[in-house]
Amino acid sequence: AGDDLALARAQLVLDWAHRVLGRADEAGLGEQALATYERLGDLEGSGMASNNLGGIAYFEGRWHDAERWYRRALANYHRCGNDAAAAVSASNLGELLVSRGALSEAGALLRDAVRVLRASNALDDLFFAEVQLGRLLLEQGDGASALAHLRALAASLPQSTGSPAAPVYLWGPHGSGKTYLLRALADAA
């Protein structure tokens, strides 16, 4: 079982890498990893694989598939009792739902995710969920609350991005976090 788990983990990493490098024809290992986790009864691994597959589908514009994967990940994480990982999947699903205009469900998911991630001290994931909550407020037409929320979030961040204290989302490989936050602030103003 240990070798199978190591293989499944490697398959997830390779699948993501192939897609990020634009080699989608070499991708497809994520589904194989998921099948291995499910065969082994590993709910946490199944959740991780499902969440990864959701992210891939989201970035490829396949939102229906992304929603299905995120919901599957959320259910697996809940069943194995990993509340923090479930909150990450809920944040991802919340982002998608805000983008689709399903604001009521998105709000419930994001508020609960923020609560859990704050209690878990998962700062990178909390930052992402908080930005999505700001987007939600903006989409609900509450520009003043969105602006106050996002300004408070921006003020809570370290001044020097790239430091170990700054959320990875700000300075990570995509560098989109700060841009996303600043765009949301500008839109809310």
Residue pairs with C-beta under 8 A, 6 or more apart in sequence:
1 40
4 36
4 39
4 40
5 36
5 37
5 40
5 42
5 45
7 33
7 36
8 32
8 33
8 36
8 37
8 42
8 45
8 49
9 33
9 45
11 29
11 30
11 32
11 33
11 36
12 29
12 30
12 33
12 48
12 49
12 52
14 29
15 27
15 28
15 29
15 30
15 33
15 52
15 56
16 30
16 52
16 56
18 24
18 26
18 27
18 29
19 27
19 56
19 59
19 60
27 56
30 49
30 52
30 53
30 56
31 53
33 45
33 49
34 46
34 49
34 50
34 53
36 45
37 45
37 46
37 48
37 49
38 46
43 76
43 77
43 79
43 80
44 76
44 77
44 80
44 82
44 85
46 72
46 73
46 76
47 72
47 73
47 74
47 76
47 77
47 80
47 82
47 85
47 86
47 89
48 73
48 85
50 69
50 70
50 72
50 73
50 76
50 89
51 69
51 70
51 73
51 85
51 88
51 89
51 92
53 65
53 69
54 65
54 66
54 67
54 68
54 69
54 70
54 72
54 73
54 89
54 92
54 93
55 66
55 92
57 63
57 65
57 66
57 69
58 66
58 92
58 95
58 96
63 96
63 99
63 100
66 92
66 96
67 93
67 96
67 97
70 89
70 92
70 93
70 96
71 93
73 85
73 86
73 89
74 86
74 89
74 90
74 93
77 83
77 85
77 86
77 89
78 86
83 116
83 120
84 116
84 117
84 120
84 122
84 125
86 116
87 112
87 113
87 116
87 117
87 120
87 122
87 125
87 129
88 113
88 117
88 122
88 125
90 109
90 110
90 112
90 113
90 129
91 109
91 110
91 113
91 117
91 125
91 128
91 129
91 132
93 106
93 109
94 106
94 109
94 110
94 113
94 129
94 132
94 133
94 136
95 128
95 132
95 135
97 103
97 105
97 106
97 109
98 106
98 110
98 132
98 135
98 136
98 139
101 139
103 136
103 139
103 140
106 132
106 136
107 133
107 136
107 140
110 129
110 132
110 133
110 136
111 133
113 129
114 126
114 129
114 130
114 133
117 125
117 126
117 129
118 126
123 167
124 167
124 168
124 169
126 167
127 153
127 157
127 167
127 169
127 170
127 177
128 167
128 169
128 177
130 149
130 153
131 150
131 153
131 169
131 177
131 180
131 181
131 184
133 149
134 146
134 149
134 150
134 153
134 181
134 184
134 188
135 146
135 184
137 143
137 145
137 146
137 149
137 188
138 146
138 184
138 187
138 188
143 188
143 189
146 184
146 188
147 185
147 188
147 189
150 181
150 184
150 185
150 188
151 185
153 181
154 181
154 185
157 166
157 167
157 170
158 165
158 166
160 166
161 170
161 171
161 178
162 170
162 171
167 177
169 176
169 177
170 177
170 178
170 181
171 177
171 178
